[in-house]
Structures are given as C-alpha cells and as structure tokens.
Amino acid sequence: MKHIAIISASIREGRLSHRVALFIKKYIEDNRLATVEVLDLKAYNFPLFTERLMYQTHPSAEVLDYAERFNRADGIIVVSPVYNASFPAALKNVIDLLVTEWKDKVVAVSSVTYGTNAGITTVMDLQSLLLRLGALVIPASFTALNAGNEYDEQGNAEAPEVADRRIKGFVDQLLRLIVQTQGE
C-alpha cells in the first residue's frame, strides 16, 4: 500500500487548514486508499532555517524526523491556508529545507480559506514553486472554502457526502500519478 504524508502548513492559533488536513487523512484512511500521516508544522515548531538540510552540520532531531517522514512518503499533499493571496512563511521554510528531496516527489496542493473565495493564487504559487524544484505536481487542486463552518476541529465535514465527492478526484489523481511513476 502506498504511503502519503500530508503537510499541515499553518502554525496559527485557531487554524482552519489543519481541519482540512485531518479531513483528507480520514478520507484516505476510511477508503483504505493508502497509509497516511500528517506532518504538522505547528507541532514541529521549527526555527527559521538558515541553511538547507544537506548543508547543516548538526541538524536537530525534529528536522531529521521531518526529513525521514517526507522521504518515506510515496506522495505529499500540501494543505496550505491562504495568507495574503499566497502561502505562509512556515511552509516556505520547510520547502526550502528539503530542496533536492522534492525532485520527482508526487505532490498535490490544497488551499483553505475561511471565506467563499477560493485560494487559487495560493495553489498556483505552490504548484509553480514545486514544479521548479522538480516535483511531479498533479494538475487538480482541492480548495476548501468557508472551512470554519464546513469542517470541525477533528476534521469531520459538515456535509460529508459533498466533501467526499469534492476530494475524490483530487486524491485519485495523486494516487494514479504515484502508481504511474513508481508502479504498484
């Protein structure tokens, strides 16, 4: 079975994107599509990195744990809040930490907003950046709107049938690309 790591990119109090990361995790697990874990940037509480991992002389245990979990994953789902029409600095920090590790990594991008405007610019910014790093980014995106009302703190969707229909194609496309690039 393939293994997916979900990067939960918000480190704010009251964050909504983490709810969506938990929803995606539950969807994958409930449908037995892959094994899955959440790499929660808030829980890691990383400092601002001054150097890429490959050039760090004494990386912390947390950095090594994050890198090992990232590298072990067959695919990555990035779940990002929309910050000023882009993505948070904490996410850019870990993207830059693992520069060469992104090459040929299968990635899907999700944006999360508290309102009704989809975070398309956030998705496009992340897709563009990850493509430049050599990641294999799926064209589909999952934009979660009104996340404070649509998902609870445990990642349960207010309207599960609707949310499951919306996420299905996104996850299916990620898994198809993983199989195409790595085989069964």
Secondary structure, DSSP 8 states (H G I E B T S, - for coil): --EEEEEE---STT-SHHHHHHHHHHHHHHTT--EEEEEEHHHHT----SS-GGG-SS--HHHHHHHHHHHH-SEEEEEEE-BTTB--HHHHHHHHHTTGGGTT-EEEEEEE-SSSS--HHHHHHHHHHHHHTT-EEEEEEEEE-SHHHHB-TTS-BSSHHHHHHHHHHHHHHHHHHHHHHH--
